[in-house]
Amino acid sequence: MTPVRLYDSFRREKVAFEPLQPGKVGMYVCGPTPYAPAHIGHAYSAIAFDTIRRSLRFLGYDVRYVRNVTDVEDKIIKRANENGEDPMALAARFAADYNRDMARFGVLPPDVEPRVSTHISEIVALIERLIARGSAYPVDGDVYFEVATFPAYGALSGMKRDELRAGERVEIDERKRDPADFALWKAAKPGEPSWDSPWGKGRPGWHIECSAMTHAHLGEIFDLHGGGKDLIFPHHENELAQSRGAYGPATFARYWVHNGFLNFKGEKMSKSLGNVIDCSVIADEVGGEALRLFCVSHHFRSPVDFDFEAVRDGSGHVLGARFHSLESADKKLDYFYTTLKRVDDFVAQGGDAGDGKLLPEAEKLVPDARAALADDFNAPLVVAALYEAATLANRLLDEPKGIDKAVRRRTLARIARDMRAVGAAIGVFAADPASYLAERRARLVKRRGIDLAAVERLLAARTAARTAKDFARSDAIRGELAALGVQLHDTPRGTEWSALDDAT
């Protein structure tokens, strides 16, 4: 087990991470509010915390990962009413789509996935506890948390109570004792789902669910709470207030981690521009692993520039998109997978040479990855270490002279094994190399509009020309294929081809 240091949003500094139980981590992350298809912002956050969970396991920790689903919420109710659909059914449908999309980006399922609708009794019990302790009060079927009873309010966000002027960051309601007070329970309204409670029929407010769910699945005190920076205020601030209001000042999350914002370098993606692209489209266009590599190539706390361009027809309607940042990441993945395939083919031909001496450079990858991930989950350094390992592998394959054959073979086998182990720690390289490369070629063929029948015809003609030793004709056909967007690779197994890639 490797000691970890992380940046704690509450303390605003990097600190030693010391779980409640040595070697075990209880981790809670705010999940989706499923009222529409997932977009890249959802994926960026999900990938960030999946990478932290994977990193902790790679470093030797036993992680219990809880990620909730907010399936009772204003946006869901509004969208369901617009669609003439049951809110619970709509939320369940989009939640299933979200999990399907995240799986395409290598996001592992949470160990526990609690939903608001299945935790109503826990939520009601927590609200009752807050009222009994004088931290909350009922008004006409609603229940509010009284912020004045929690003097530490604002400690997480740095927000001061006198900054919370009515009508700015808080909802105006004259029944509240203070404009900053927030809803724990909302009285039932026509057309909304509702449940019985001591205050009449109603439904939970937004923030209370996470306090109830963490208590149910991780206890009064747990190790790590994550979410996007946009959730620090008010959501996480309110979670902290109501949980400590209920269970005491030393309870709830011991460490807080937040992922940075995704900025659009090219064209901004927004609903008003009609160019919001669903996660499923991104995965279809460039492959899910490209987004994964793009995300882990940036530190999860840093702001990330995402280069996006909508493809429109003459009337300005969006027909599709070019994801320049992801196309670049996909090209980098091609390099990694091509390297792994070359090593796999080499080892398959003559074995891994068993135990014995290795080139010292081949033993760096795993220790370097551990050091990087133990220092605030620095995945970009891991990606850099993977590049070094792939470079070494290609050098050994291309320049074998002067290296003992057994050492070379053993070293290459070790590099491939370690690349996969380290890749798993950040969620990449899980695919079979040949399958990935074939899928990528198919995407590029579609993007470039390459005529596969013409390619096959020219390949057959080139094979015939080479057999007849008509090398001038063979070279001319190579040029014709290049004009179609095809690059040839003559290998010991025969001629292979790939689609030319214009990604930078």
N, C-alpha and C positions, 0 to 999 in steps of 0.2 A: 504494500500500500504506500503510495507516494504522497507526502504532505502537499497541500494545495494552498495557494494564496489567491484571493479574488478581490475584485473591487466591490465593496459593499455600498450600495446607494444610500443607505441610512447613515452610515458613518462618513461617507464621502471620501473614502480612502481605501487603499489596498490593505487587506488584513489577512492574517492566518485563518484558514477555514478549519474550525474544530467542531465536528458534528457532535450532537448529544451523546450518541453511542459510537465509539470508535469503529470506523470501518463501515458504518451504516448511514445512509443519507435519506431523509424524508424531504421530498421536493414537490412543490406545488406551483403550477403554472396556469395563468388565466387563459382559457381556451376560447373557442369561437362563440359568437352569437349568430346562429345559423338562420339568416333570413334571406340570403342571396348567395350566388356562387362565390367560392373563395377566390380572392385575388392575390397578387404577388405580395402585398403587405402582410397578409395572413401567413403566407408561406415563409416569408423572411423570418418572422418571429418564431414560427413552429420549428424551422430548421435550426435557429439559434439555440433554442432550449433543448432540442433533441441532441444537438452537438455537445452541449454541456452534460447532459445525461450520459451520452456515449463516452465522453471524456472521463467522467468520474468512474465509470465501470472499467475503462481501459487502465485507469490508475489504481484499480484494486478495490473500489468501493461497491458495496451492495446498495443499489438505489431503488427506493420506492417512489415511482413517478406518478403523480396525480395531476391530471389536466381536465378541467371541468368543461361542461357544455351549458351555456346559458340559453336554455330552451323556453324560458318565460321572460319576455322583455317587450318593451313598447314597439320596437321596430318589427319584431316578429308578428305581433298582433296587427299592426297597421298593414303589413304586406299580406297577411292571411286574409284580412277583411277585403283588401283590394282584389285578391284572387278568388274570393268566395271559398276559401279553403280553411279547414280546421287548423288553428295555430300550432297545436301539438304535432299534427301530421306534417305541416310545412317545415317545422323545426327539425323533425326526425329525418325528413328527406334531405334537407341541406346539410345536416350533420353527417349523414352517411356519405354524401358527395364530398364533403370536406375531408373525411378520413380517407376516402379513395384517392383524392388528389394528393394529400400529404404523403400517402404511401408511395406515390410515383416520385416524390422528391426524397425518398429514403427516410422519411420520418417514421420511427417505430411507434406502434400503438402505446398509449400510456398503460401503466399497470392498473390504474383505476381511472374510470371516466365518469364521474358523478354528474348528474343532471339536476337542475333546479326542481323539475316536476317530480322527481323521486326522492327529494329531500325536504319536502314541505314540513313534515313533523319536526325535523331537526331545526329548521329555520324558526318555526313557531316557538319551540322550546327556548331557543337562544333569545328571541325577542322578549319572551316572558321573563327571562333571567335579567335582561337589561332593564326592563321596567321595574322589577323587584329591587334592583340595585340603585335605582334613581337615575339611570343614564338615558332613559327613554320615556316617552309619554304618548298616550293615545289621544287622538282628536277625531271625532266623527268617523270612526272606522279605520282611520289611518293611524300609523304609529311612526314617530320621529325619534331619531337619536338626538340628544341634547348635547351639542358640541361644547357648551360651557362646562359640562361635567368632566371634560377630559382636557386638562390644562396643557398636555403635551401635543395637542392637535396642531399639525403643521410641521412636526419634527422631521418627517420623511421628505416632504416636498419642499420645505423651506417657506411655505406659504404662511402668512400671518393672518390672524382672524380679522384684523381691521382692513385687510385688503379685500375681504369677501363682501363687497357692497351688493346690496340687493339688486337683482337685474343684470349683474355681470356674470359671475361664475356660479351663481346659485339660482335655484328656482324661487320665484316670488310666491309666497303663500302667507297671507296675513294671520293664519291660524298658528303658524310656527312661533315659538318663543324667540327665535333668533333666525335671521335669514340664512345662516350657515347650517342650521339643522337639516338633516337629510332623512329621506323616507326609508323606513325599514319594512313597512307593510302598507299596501295601497288598497283602499276599499274598492269593492267590486264595482265595475261599470258595465253597462250593456255591451254585449259583443266581445267581452273579454273572458278568458278562462279565470276561474276563481276556486278557492278552497275555503273550507270552514276554519275559523279561528276564534279565539276568545273575544276578538274585536269585530266579529261579523265576517261575512264572506269577503274574500279579497285575494291578493297575490303578493309575493315578496317584492320589495324594492330591489334595485340592482346589486348593491354592495353586500347585503347581508348573506347572500348565498355562499360567497367564498369563505366567510368566517365559519358558517355552519359546516361546509364541506371539509375544510381543513381540520376542524375539530373532530369530525366523524371519521376521517380516514388517516389523519396524521397525529391527532392529539392536540392538547392545549398549546404545546410548544413543539415546533418542528424546525428543521434546519434552513431550508432554502425556499424563497418565494421569488418567482420570476414573472415577467410580463414586459410589454413595450413601454418605452419612456412616456408615451401618451397616457398611460394608466396611472402614473405616479399620483397625479391629482386630477380628479378627486377620488378615483376608485381605490387605490391602494392606501391612501391616507385615511379614507373612511373605513376600510377593512381593519386597519390597525387600531383605530379609535374604538370601533364597536367590539373587537375581539378583546382588547385589553380592558375595555369598560366592563366586559362580562367576566373575564377570568383573571385579571390582575395585570400590573405594569410589566412584569417580566415574561409575559406569555407571547404567543403567536410566533411569527418568523424571526429567526435569529440573524439571518443574512438576507439581503435583498439584491437581486440582479435584474437589470433592465437592458433590453436591446435597443440599439440606436434607430434613427429614422432612415427610411429609404427615400432618397431624393431622385428626381427625374432629371437627368442630364440633358436629354434631348427634348422631346415633346412630353409635356405633362400628361399623365393618364388621369382622366376625371370623367365622371358620369355626364357632366354638362357638355363635354366635348364629344361624347358618344364613343369614346375609345378605350373604355375599361375592358381589359382582356382577362378572361377567366383563367384560373390555374390550369384547367384541362387543355386550353388552347396553347398555353406556354409549353406544357409537356409534349403536346403533339408536334409543335413546330420545331423545338430544339432539343427535346428529350428532358426528362425530369432531372437527370443527374447533372446536366449543365447548370441548372439553377442552383443545385446543391453546391457544386464546386465554386460557382460565383459567390455564393453567400459565405462559405467557409474561407474564401480567399480574402475576406475582410474581417477585422475583429468585430465581434458581435456588438460591442458597445459603441462602435464608431458609426458616424453617418455614412451612408453608401450611395454613390451616384449610379443610377441605373439608366442606361442609354436605350431609348425606345423610340420607334418611329412607326406611326400608323400608315398603312397602305390604303389609299383612297381611290375611288373611281373619279370620273370627270365631274360628277356632281358633288363630290366631297364626302360621299358616304364611305364609311370604313369597311374595307374588304378583308383586311388582315393586318398583320404587323410584322415588323422586323425588330428583333430583340438583339441589338448589336452587342451588348454586354454579354448576353448568353451565348450568342454565336461564337464569340471569342473564347468563352469558357468551354464550349463544346469542342472547339479546335484543340484546346489544351488537353481535354480528356482523350481526344484521338491520339495525341502523343503518348499519354500514359498507357492507354489500352493497347496501342501498337507495340509499345515496349514490352508489356506483359505478355502479349501474344508471341512476340519474338523469343522471349525467354522460355515461355512454356513449350514452344516448338523445339527449341534447342535442348531443353532438359528431357523432353519426351523421346528424343532421338538416342540419347545415350545415358540417361539416368542423372541423378543428382550427386554422384560420387561419394555418398555417405558422409560420415562424420570425419572431421579433420580440419586442417588449416584453411583459413579464409583470408582474403585481402582485408586488412584492418578497416579500410573505408566502409566495408559492407556492414560493419558492426555498429555504425553510428546511428542509423535511422531510428531504431526503437528508443534508445536513451534520449536522443534529441527530441523526439516526439513527446516523451514523458515530461521532459523539462519544460517544453513549450506549453503543454496543456495544464501542467501544474501551476503555471504562472498566468492566472486569470484566463485560462482556456484559450490560449493564443493559437488558434487554428491556422492563421496565415503563415506562421513559422513552420507549422507541420507541412503545409503545402510546399513551402520552399525546400524543406528537407526531403520531401518526396521527389521533387525535381532533381535534387542532387543524386538521389539513389537511381532514378531513371537514367540520368546522364551517365553514371558509372556503368549501368547495365549495358547501355548502347555502346559505350567505349569498349567494354569487354567483348561484345559481340562483333564489333567492326575491326578491332585492333588486337587480335589474340597473341601476336608475336611477343615472345619474351616472358610469357606467363605460363606457369605449370598448368597442364591441361586439367588435372583433377582439382586444383585450387580454383581455376577459372570456372569450371562447371559447378563446383560446390558453392562458390561465391554468387553466381547467377541464381542458383536455386534459392539461396538465402535471401537475396534481394527481393525476388518475387514474393516469397512467403512473408517477408516483413512489410513490403509495400501493401499487401492485402490486409495484414493485421493493423497497420497504422491507418490505412484507408478506412477500415471499419470504425476506428475511433472518431472519425469526422464524417462518416457516412458516405464514402465513395468507394469505387472499385468492387462493388458486389456483383456486377454482371460478368458473364462469360465474355472474354475479350472479343472472340469471333462474332458473337451475337451483337454486342454493342457496336462493333465496326460495321456490321451489315445493316443494322438499323440506322446508323448515322448516314451511311451511303444512300439508303433509301430516302432519308429526309432531304439530303442535298440534291439527289436526282429530281425530287419533286420541286424543290425550291428553284432549281436552275432550269426546269423543264426539259431535261435530257431525254432524248428518244431512245429507249432501251433497245428497241428492235434494230435501230441503226447501229447502236453500239455492238450488239451481238453479231451483226452482219460484218462489220469492220474487223472485229476480233477474229472471226473465222477466216476472213481474207488475209489478215496479217499472219495468222498461223500457217496458212497455205504458202504465203510468200517466204516465210522463214524456212519452212520445210524445203522449198525449192531454192533456197539460198539467194533469193531475190531481195537482198537487204535494202536496196534503194526503194523498192516498193514497200517494204516493211516500215522503213522510216517515214515514207510519205503517209502511210496509213496512221502512224503515230501522230503525225501532224493533223490529220483530219479528225482524229479522236480528240486531240487537244482543243481543236476549234469547237467541238461539241461540249467541252467542259469536262473531258475525261483524261485522267492521268494514268499511265501504265506502270506496272511494277513487275519486272521479270525476276522471278524467284526460282529456287531449286524445285519448287512444286509446280512451276508453270507460270503463266502470265496472270497477274491479278490486276484489278483496276479500281480506282477510286474517283469520286467526283471532285473536281477542283473546287477549292474553298476560298471564297473572297473575304472571310472573316479576318480581322487583324489581331 
